[in-house]
C-alpha cells in the first residue's frame, strides 16, 4: 500500500537526504519520496505496521508527524539530522 504523511521540521535537502537514506534501510518500506515544499513523505509499505514503523523512525530523527508534539529536543534532533544529511550527500 502507498501513503503520504505530513511531518514537522522538514527544512531542506539535507533533511531530505537523511530521511530518505534512513527509510530505505527499513524492511518492507520502498518507493520513498520526500517533498520539502509540502513537508510530506510518500512511501509504499508491505507490512501491517509499516506506517507506525516509519512514524517512529521519523520521530527518532527529529521529524514528528504533523499534529504530534514537537518538543525542543525533537527540533534539535532535526537540525542534527539535517547537518548529517548535508555532509553525506
Buried (B, 14 or more C-beta within 10 A) or exposed (E): EEEEBEBBBBBEEBBBBBBBBBBEEBEBBBEBEBEBEEBBBEBBBEEEEBBEBBBEBBBEBBBBBEEBEBEEEBBEBBBEBBEBBBEEE
